Amino acid sequence: MPPEILLGVSGGIAAYKSAELLRRFTETGHAVRVIPTASALEFVGAATFEALSGRPVATGVFSDVHEVPHVALGQRADLVVVAPATADLMARLAHGRSDDLLTAALLTARCPVLLAPAMHTEMWEHPATRDNVALLRSRGTIVLEPASGRLTGSDTGRGRLPDPAEIADLARLLLERPDALPRDLAGRHVVVSAGGTREALDPVRFLGNRSSGKQGYALARVAAQRGARVTLVAGHTEDLGDPAAVDVVRAPTAVAMEAAVRSAAEDADAVVMAAAVADFRPVDTATDKIKRGDHEPPALRLTQNPDILAGLVRDPLRDGQVIVGFAAETGDATGDVLHHGRAKLARKGCDLLVVNAVGDGKAFGTPDNAGWLLARDGAEDELPMGSKALLASRIWDAVTPRLT
Ligand code: CTP
């Protein structure tokens, strides 16, 4: 049986994005039942939800009464996602109202509930909404941090619905692990680096690597939804979209990344170096394109890049800062992946090291990941195969008890 998702849609302009989210759920093999509110249907027609889900759509409790849908739908669900969740929907849920099918289903659901709020900044920041969000979170409901950016009109600010791809990722995470998003990083500042650096040879060529940035983005996204202030220092990545509620700083080269990480980390509680930083860069970068000409190919002369991770350990920016490194290893004649991981932990001296096996289509660019988490205090944990968000949640689990 595929996991059963109840997709609630309440009445905000972002309701149109729920159709894309629905599509993502069905394309990844989930059975989805959509429950819009009456005002959501002012924005998107019931026919859209029925066609995309292949299931009937109702807003009130008096359709198909013989099936007792207001009880059955909530009881049957493996996960409830409400996207968008308006201020009104959250107020009704916080106060236990059940005046339509969606709020009734929310009262009967015993599975994880994920709310993706979308509203104007003033509504999000209003004390009534803050109290409702706090109350819902205290009861275990996952209320996502909204994104910042363009709102309904020409204005911008906090309160945008996170991207449907991001909501789908976090929904998958909760299906894999219902307790993956506690608010245990509230009040903390964490810095995460992601992606690969590119070291220029000339204006059009560079030395680079295969890092997609997905693991670092997952770490940033999960930390933000666990309540942290997050700075994501991003090298070159696939087109991933900025995670909601995360400050993104671009750093294309190792030297730029070192400056960006060290500046962001001055007041950070933890730094996670998930980026694939080039160890070497060309001694000279040609100002004009290197031409083929009729001469021998030019020799590449390289110089060492700074080791950002080792520098954070050697010259700590702050007492008690937790430093996490990554080791992408293939294993070789001198030892397997874990052997190289242990040696790297000893060499780098960081608090935690995430060891991934790479090569043969593993880790780089894939949506899933596995590995080991090695700690300086000798603890070793296997990280079983799962989404990169799941791996991220396990890494934050190991970081939080080490925070001072
Ligand atoms: N790293 C870094 N600065 C570098 C190179 C790597 O901060 N110039 C960090 C990476 O972000 C990662 C960790 O160090 O967290 C290990 O990266 P890796 O490339 O595996 O380590 P190296 O020291 O380059 O080891 P190897 O000899 O295996 O290449």
Boltz pocket constraint, residues with backbone or C-beta under 6 A from the ligand:
constraints:
  - pocket:
      binder: B
      contacts: [[A, 254], [A, 273], [A, 274], [A, 275], [A, 276], [A, 277], [A, 278], [A, 279], [A, 305], [A, 306], [A, 307], [A, 308], [A, 309], [A, 310], [A, 324], [A, 325], [A, 326], [A, 327], [A, 328]]
      max_distance: 6.0
